[in-house]
Amino acid sequence: MTIQTISAATHTVEQVHDILARDGVVVLTDLVPMSVIDQVEAELAPYLERTPFGEGQFFGRRTKRTASIFAKSQASHQLGAHPYVTEVVKSFLLKHCSSIQISGTQAIAIHPDEPEQVLHADEELWPIERGRMEYQINTIWALTDFTEENGATRILPGSHKSVEIERLPDPSKVVAAEMKRGSLVIWLGSTVHGGGHNRSEGVRTGLSLAYCLGWMRQAENQYLANPPEMARTYPKELQDLLGYAVHEPNLGCFEGQSPRVLLEAEQRPDVLAFKDYLPGWAAEQVAQYYQMREAANAA
């Protein structure tokens, strides 16, 4: 199976929806002028330069990730609220909510010699039975060309229809989401995927903007009601209850770490190393995956 690449200029939102419903993934071109991509790349470059490599196998020890994208790049606002893209997202998510929201933002720079990421589905953030509904739609804008050699995202097309998540499928079924700079790959939260192995000498950089159901939040916005400068004076137990903690796996992070850093740091940090916050079963599966990969490579 392949990943279909189509032009947003010649295809309707309904056509994109149908491809996503069939394959679980699609690549779009002709969404924004290249000048927008240039500006986003220029605005994020200083942050990525300062960002440490990740500190876990899942996020990658040769991968740099920086979050809080809309606060760091004015031009990225055009991407996050792109009307064509948000209409595609709404075509899936508004079946189950009255509004959508941004779930997470990351600039992801995969450096040479980073191995492929363990295959996973974004909906694994929530312990909910597969197949009931889509909870999240993920997108990655290519800030560099994505090729199989430099670590283009690996996708298992059609996996959104499977009851089980395959971590080690037949390699012939896994497809690299190759695309030109400025293109966008979209996949469903139930679609199995993972970062690719960067065997090149260059850095593969993409901007991940994920959207989720609007009701996946607290009833009262505790971060506005109790901002860090106030919450740092509260008891730790109350801070955790307000959301200044990570819920495994990796839910509620700030710059890839526990939001507690906002309460403990003297100044607000703008870049941090992404850490893995995984429950025991997930950490075990990730470790087993890389052990099997190393054994296969050594054979």
C-alpha positions in Angstrom: 0.0 0.0 0.0 1.2 3.5 -0.7 0.5 6.9 0.8 -1.5 9.1 -1.6 -0.2 12.6 -2.3 -2.7 15.1 -3.5 -3.0 18.9 -4.1 -5.2 20.9 -1.8 -5.7 23.3 -4.7 -7.5 20.6 -6.8 -9.1 18.4 -4.1 -12.0 19.2 -1.7 -12.1 18.6 2.0 -14.6 15.8 1.4 -12.1 14.1 -0.9 -9.4 14.3 1.7 -11.8 13.0 4.3 -12.5 10.0 2.1 -8.9 9.2 1.6 -8.2 9.5 5.3 -11.2 7.2 6.1 -9.8 4.6 3.7 -6.1 4.8 4.3 -5.7 6.5 7.7 -3.1 8.9 6.1 -2.7 11.4 3.3 -0.1 13.9 2.1 -1.2 17.3 1.0 0.6 19.9 -1.2 -0.1 23.5 -2.2 -1.4 24.7 1.1 0.8 27.7 1.9 3.4 29.8 0.0 7.0 28.7 0.6 7.6 32.1 2.2 5.5 31.0 5.2 7.6 27.8 5.6 10.8 29.9 5.3 9.6 32.2 8.1 8.5 29.4 10.4 11.8 27.7 9.9 13.8 30.9 10.6 11.7 31.7 13.7 12.2 28.2 15.2 15.8 27.7 14.2 17.3 29.5 17.3 15.2 27.4 19.7 16.0 24.1 17.9 19.7 25.1 18.0 19.5 25.4 21.9 17.3 22.4 22.5 19.0 19.4 24.0 18.5 15.9 22.5 15.8 13.8 24.0 16.5 11.7 27.1 14.4 8.6 26.3 14.2 5.9 23.6 10.7 6.9 22.6 11.3 10.5 22.0 14.8 9.8 20.7 18.3 10.4 21.9 19.4 11.9 18.5 16.2 13.9 18.1 15.6 17.5 19.2 12.0 18.5 20.0 10.8 21.9 21.0 7.2 22.8 22.0 5.1 25.9 22.7 5.3 26.6 19.0 2.8 29.4 18.7 4.6 31.4 21.3 7.9 31.0 19.4 6.8 31.5 15.8 4.3 34.1 14.6 4.2 32.5 11.2 3.2 29.2 12.6 -0.2 30.7 13.5 -1.0 30.4 9.8 -0.3 26.7 9.9 -2.1 25.9 13.1 -5.3 27.7 12.1 -5.1 26.9 8.4 -8.8 26.7 7.3 -8.4 23.9 4.9 -6.6 21.7 7.4 -8.9 22.5 10.3 -11.9 21.7 8.1 -10.4 18.3 7.4 -9.9 17.7 11.1 -13.4 18.9 11.9 -14.8 16.4 9.4 -13.7 13.6 11.7 -13.8 15.1 15.2 -17.0 17.2 15.1 -19.0 14.0 15.0 -18.1 13.6 18.7 -17.7 17.2 20.0 -18.9 20.7 19.5 -15.4 22.2 18.9 -11.8 21.1 18.3 -8.7 22.2 20.1 -4.9 22.0 19.7 -3.6 19.0 21.5 0.1 19.5 21.1 2.8 21.3 19.1 6.4 20.1 18.4 9.2 21.1 16.1 10.9 17.7 15.6 14.5 17.6 14.2 15.7 14.0 13.6 19.5 14.0 13.5 21.8 11.6 11.6 22.0 8.1 13.2 18.7 8.3 15.0 17.1 4.8 14.7 13.5 4.4 13.8 11.0 5.1 16.5 8.8 2.3 17.9 5.5 2.2 16.0 2.6 3.5 18.0 -0.8 5.2 17.6 -1.4 8.7 19.0 -4.7 7.6 20.6 -2.6 5.5 23.1 -2.3 8.7 25.1 -5.8 7.8 26.4 -6.7 4.3 27.7 -9.8 3.9 25.6 -10.9 1.0 23.5 -9.8 1.2 19.8 -12.4 1.7 17.2 -15.0 3.6 19.1 -14.1 7.0 17.7 -11.2 9.2 16.6 -9.9 11.3 19.5 -7.0 13.0 17.8 -5.8 14.0 14.3 -2.1 14.6 13.8 -0.3 16.7 11.2 3.3 17.3 10.3 4.4 20.1 8.1 7.7 19.4 6.3 10.2 22.1 7.1 12.8 20.0 5.1 12.2 17.4 2.4 11.1 14.1 4.0 12.8 11.1 2.4 13.1 7.5 3.5 16.8 8.0 3.9 16.6 11.0 6.3 13.9 9.6 8.6 10.5 10.4 7.0 7.7 9.4 9.3 6.9 5.7 8.9 3.2 4.9 8.5 1.2 1.7 8.4 -1.6 2.5 6.0 -4.9 0.9 6.9 -3.9 0.3 10.5 -6.7 2.5 11.8 -9.0 -0.4 10.9 -7.1 -2.9 13.0 -8.3 -3.9 16.5 -4.7 -4.5 17.7 -1.6 -2.2 17.3 1.2 -3.9 15.4 4.6 -2.9 16.8 6.5 -5.2 14.4 4.5 -5.6 11.3 5.8 -7.0 8.0 8.3 -4.3 6.9 6.8 -4.3 3.4 3.6 -2.9 4.9 5.3 0.1 6.5 5.6 3.2 4.1 7.8 6.2 4.5 5.7 9.5 4.2 8.1 11.0 1.7 7.2 14.6 0.8 8.6 17.9 -0.4 9.3 20.8 1.9 6.1 22.7 2.6 3.9 19.6 2.3 1.7 18.3 5.0 1.1 14.7 6.1 -2.1 14.0 8.1 -3.0 10.8 9.9 -5.7 9.7 12.2 -5.1 9.1 15.9 -5.7 5.4 15.4 -3.1 5.1 12.6 0.1 3.3 13.5 3.3 5.3 12.7 6.7 6.3 14.0 9.7 8.5 13.2 12.1 7.0 10.6 15.7 6.1 10.8 17.9 9.0 9.7 20.6 7.3 7.6 21.6 10.6 5.9 24.1 13.3 6.9 21.4 16.0 7.2 18.7 16.8 9.7 15.0 16.0 9.0 12.8 18.7 10.5 9.1 18.8 10.7 6.4 20.7 12.6 3.9 18.5 14.4 0.5 20.2 15.1 -2.0 17.8 16.7 -5.7 18.4 17.2 -8.1 16.6 19.5 -11.7 16.6 20.7 -12.7 19.8 22.5 -14.1 18.1 25.6 -10.8 16.4 26.5 -10.0 18.9 29.3 -10.9 20.0 32.8 -14.3 21.7 33.4 -12.6 24.8 34.8 -9.4 26.0 33.2 -7.1 25.6 36.2 -4.0 27.1 34.5 -5.8 30.4 34.0 -7.4 30.3 37.5 -4.1 29.2 39.1 -1.2 30.4 36.9 2.3 29.2 37.9 3.2 32.3 39.9 0.2 31.5 42.2 0.3 27.7 42.1 4.0 27.6 43.2 2.8 28.7 46.6 0.3 25.8 46.9 0.8 22.4 48.6 2.3 19.8 46.1 -0.8 17.6 46.4 -3.0 20.5 45.2 -0.5 21.4 42.4 -0.8 17.9 41.1 -4.6 18.0 41.3 -4.7 21.2 39.3 -2.7 19.6 36.5 0.9 20.6 37.3 1.9 17.0 36.8 2.2 14.5 33.9 -0.3 11.7 33.4 1.4 8.8 31.8 2.0 8.4 28.9 3.2 11.9 28.3 0.0 13.8 28.9 0.2 17.4 30.2 3.9 18.0 29.5 5.5 21.4 29.2 8.4 21.5 26.7 8.5 17.7 27.0 8.8 17.6 30.8 6.6 17.8 33.9 4.9 21.2 34.1 6.3 21.2 37.7 9.4 22.9 36.2 7.3 26.0 35.8 6.8 26.0 39.6 10.4 25.3 40.5 12.4 27.3 37.9 13.4 30.9 38.7 12.7 31.8 35.1 10.3 30.3 32.6 12.4 27.8 30.5 11.8 28.0 26.7 13.6 24.8 25.7 14.1 21.5 27.6 15.1 18.0 26.7 12.0 15.8 26.0 11.7 13.0 28.5 9.7 9.7 28.3 6.9 9.5 30.8 5.6 6.0 30.2 3.6 3.6 32.3 5.4 0.3 33.1 3.8 -1.7 30.3 4.6 0.9 27.7 8.2 1.3 28.9 8.6 -2.5 28.7 7.3 -2.6 25.2 9.6 0.2 24.0 12.6 -1.5 25.6 11.7 -4.9 24.0 11.2 -3.3 20.6 14.7 -1.8 20.6 16.2 -5.0 22.0 14.7 -6.9 19.1 15.7 -4.3 16.6 19.3 -4.5 17.8 19.3 -8.3 17.7 17.9 -8.2 14.1 20.6 -5.7 13.0 23.3 -7.9 14.6 22.1 -11.1 12.9 
